[in-house]
Amino acid sequence: MEFLVVFNQKAGQANQNKLNQIIKIIENKGSSVKLLSLTDDGFKSELLGSLKDLKGLITFGGDGTLNTIVNVILSSTSLSPDELPTIVPYPSGTANDFAYQLFEQEVSIEEMINSVFQENIKFLDVGRVNDYYFINVFGIGSFADISYKTPPELKQRLGMWAYWVEAIKQLPNFGSINFSLKDTTKIETTQGYLLLVLNGKGAGGFKSLAPRSSLSDGKLDIVIVKENKTILDLAPLLPKIIRGEHLEDHRITYFQKDSIEITSDKEVVSVVDGEKGPTLPIKIDILPKRLPFAYQKQKEQEIKGLF
């Protein structure tokens, strides 16, 4: 078996027609392929047992599906990056922020698969929070938990718009948190509404939350939305965030680290790649160039800063 397609039946846009198309494309290239569902009995053991023999591992779902697979691999295998199959994150979930950093949104399934055969491969960083791994973003604070608190049926019906509906529902509970940030040299205390630790540039549908980020620089990008007098003071910040012009704004704190410890004066739940994460205190670090990913050659100039 040369290709394994791991799919999430609950992902926002998953359907059998696309899976059949993937199988047909791979088989037409003379390679073998197998489907594996996240809900199958023995999913974890079958995935791990296949890794050394695979050329490509296609994750069919969203950021959450990719996160699940990355955690299974990194928590249960000692294989080096060179020994692992090339990961192809096919975007078929509600949130596909990571995949869209490597491939255009309109990319065809065949182009994505061809990237493996053409050896368009980059070894990318992986974040780690305590003993849990993340590929894209770690978040705490107001709105950080929107992704996992949004009802699945609403995500199926509205896609990304479901997150905006949930955000509006959370407005009455909008408030700041006291964060204590510690690295190897100092401890800083700050008050903010939202703290994001990013591996790549975008999350939550925003493509440029950390416009200076690289997926292979061995650095974490920390973005904090600081406390303001009222929530209305944040309104002018939104268009800046959309354009990726917010890092110098007085309402934002931004810096890069290879590791950081975060505590708070109250219990705070985190979010890891859109899924519920550990409560504070936590320690975050980066695993440089830990996993091989396929990417779209035509997009290389646009995403040059990512690598």
N, C-alpha and C positions, 0 to 999 in steps of 0.2 A: 504493500500500500504506500503510495507516494503523497497523497493528499488526504487530509482529514478535515471535514467541515463540521464544526461544533456550532449548533444552532440553539436559539432560545425560542421556544414556541410562544412565549408570552411577549416577545419583543414587538414593538409598535407596528412594524411593517413586514413582519415575517410571513411568507407564504410559500406554498409548495412549488408553485410555478418557478420562482426564482431559484429555489434549491435544485429543481430539475435542470434548470438552465446551467447552473454551475457544474453539475455532474456531466452534462453533455459536452460542455466546453473542455473540461479536463480529459474526459475519455477520448475526445476527438484529437487530442494532442498525444495520445498514446500512453497516458498515465492512468493509474488506478486511483480510485477515490472512495471514501466511505463517509456516511453521515453519522453523527453522534449527537444526541440531544442532552442538554444539561439535566434533564429530568430522568434520563435512563438509569436503571440500576447498574451500578458498577461504572458510572461515567468517569469518575476520578481515576480508577485503576486502569481503565481502557485508554484514557488520554495519556497517562504517564507511561504506560507500556508501549505506546506507539511512537513516542517522541523521537527516538534515535533513528527510526526508519523513515521518517517523514521528510519530504522536500518542502511542503507548504502546509501551514495550519490556518485554515480560514475560519475566522470567528464571525458568525452570522447573527448579528444582534446589535445592541447599542453599546455605550460606554460601560454599562453595568455587566453585560455579558463578557466583554473583554476583560474587565476587572476580575471577574470570577475565574476565568481561565488563567490569567497571569498569576493569581494567588495560588491556584492549584500547582502550577509549574514551579514557581519559585519557592514555595514552602515545602515541596516534596521531592525535589530532584537536585542532584549535585552536578548536573550537566553544565558545561561551560557554554558561553554564548555561541561559540563556533559549532558546538554539537547540537544546538537546537534548530528546529525547522523555522523557516521564514514565516512570520505571522502576517496575515492579510486581514485587516479589520474591515469586513464588509458592513457598511452602514445601513442597518435595517431596524434600529431601535428608535425610541422616542428622542433620545439625546445621542448624537453621533459626533461630538466635538473633536475627539481624538482622530477619528478616521478622516475627517475633513481637513485636518492639518497635513495629511499625507496624500490625499486624493481630492480632485475637484468634486464638487457636489454632483455634477452631471456625469461622472465617470461611469463607463459601462462595466458590467461584470467581467467581460472578456479582457478589457484593459487591465483590470486589477489582477487577474490571474496571469496575464502575460508578463506583468512586472516581476513575477517569481522566475519565469523561464528566462527573462532577459537579465536576471540578476541585478535588478534595481533594488538594492538592499542597503539599509543603514542600521547600525547598532545604536539603540536609543537608551536613554537613562530611564530608570524606574525609581519612583519615590517609595519610601517605607515609613509608616507611622506605627511605632511600637513594633509588633510582629506582623503587621498587615501591610500589603503592598498597594500602591496606586500608580496608575499610568498617566493620569491627567491632572487631577485636582483634589486637594483636601480643603475643606471649608468648615468654619464655625461662625455662628452669629445669626443675625436676622436674615431670613430668606435662604440660608444655606441648606436647610432641610426640605426645601420645596420639592425637590425631585422625588424623594422617597415618601413624602406625605401626600403627594398627589394621587388620588385614586386611580388604579390601573385602568378601569373602564373609561375614565375621563381622558387618560393618555391615548387609549385606543381610538377614541372618538375625535379628539381635538389635536393630537400630536403636541408640538411644542407650546401651542396656545394654552394647553391645560396648566402649564406652569405659571402662566400669567394670571389665570383664574385663581390658583392657589395663593399666589403672591398678594393679590388684592384681599383675600380672606385673612391674611396674616397681618395686614397693616395695623389693626388695633393693638397688636402685641409688639410692635416695633420698638426696640430699645437697645441701649448700648451695653457692652460687657467690658469689665476690667481684665486686660490681658497682661501677663508677665512673660516676657520673651527672654530666653537665656541662650547664649552661644558659648563658645569656649573662652571668651574674654570678658563679657559683661552681661548684666541683667538690665532690661528696660521694661518699664511699665507704661501701658498706653490704654486709652479708652476708645473703643470703636464699635461700630454696628456690625461689621463683617470683616473676617480675616480669611484670606485665601492663600494657600500655598500651591503654586502651580509648577508643573513640569513643562508644559507647553504654553502656547500663547492664549488659548481660548477655553471657555467653559460656559455652560448655561446658555448656549446660543450666541454669546458674545465672542467674536473672533479675535479681539485684541486686548484682552484683560491684562496681559503681560507682553506687550509688543517687543520687548527686548529679550524675551526668553529664547532659549535654544533647547531642543530635545536631547542634545548630546554634549552639553557644556559642563556636566557634573555639578550644576547649581540648581537650587530651588529659588523660585521667584515668589516673594511674599508681598501681597497687596492688602493694605488695611484701609477700609473706609472709616475715617475718624468720626468721633462724636461731634455733632453740630448743635446749634441752639434749638432748631426744630427740623423735622423731616423735610420741610419745604426748602430748607437751605441746600438740600442735596439735589433738588430738581435740575439745576444747571449742569450738574455733574454727568447726568445720563448721556446727553449727546456727545460729551467728551469721551466717555467710555466706549461708546459705539464707534467713534472714529479712532480710538487708540491714542488719544491726546490727553489723558488724565493723570499720568504719572507725576507731573510737576505741579498738579493742582494742590492747593493748601488743605483740601479735605482728604487727601490721600497720603499714606505713607508707603513707600516702596523700597525694597532692598533685596539683595541676593545673598544666600548662604548655602553651604553644603550640609549643614545640620542645624537644628534649632529645637529647643524645648519650650513648650507652651503650657502655662498654668493659668488658672483663674480663681477669683475669690468665691465663685459659685459653680455648681454643677452645670457643665455645658456639654451637650452632645454634638459630635462632629459628623461630617458627611465625607465619604471617600468615594470618588468617582460616581456620585449620585446615589450611593447606598449608605445606610446608617453605619457610622463608624464608632470608635471608642470614645468614652468620656475623658475629659481632661483630668489629670495632667497627661501630656503625651510628649514623645520625642520623635522628631522627624529627621530622616537623613536621605541621602540619594545614593543609588547604586549606578555608577557611571557605565554607560554603554552595555547594559545587561542583557537586552533582548534584541534579536534581529527582526526588523520590520520591512515589508515591501513599501515602495512609494512610487508615485506617478512621475515618470521622467519629464513629461511635458510641464510639470509644475515646479521643476527644480529651481528655476530662477526666482519664482515668487516666494518659495519657502526656503531660500538659501540660508537665511538667518536661523532656521530651525536646526540646522545640522552643524 
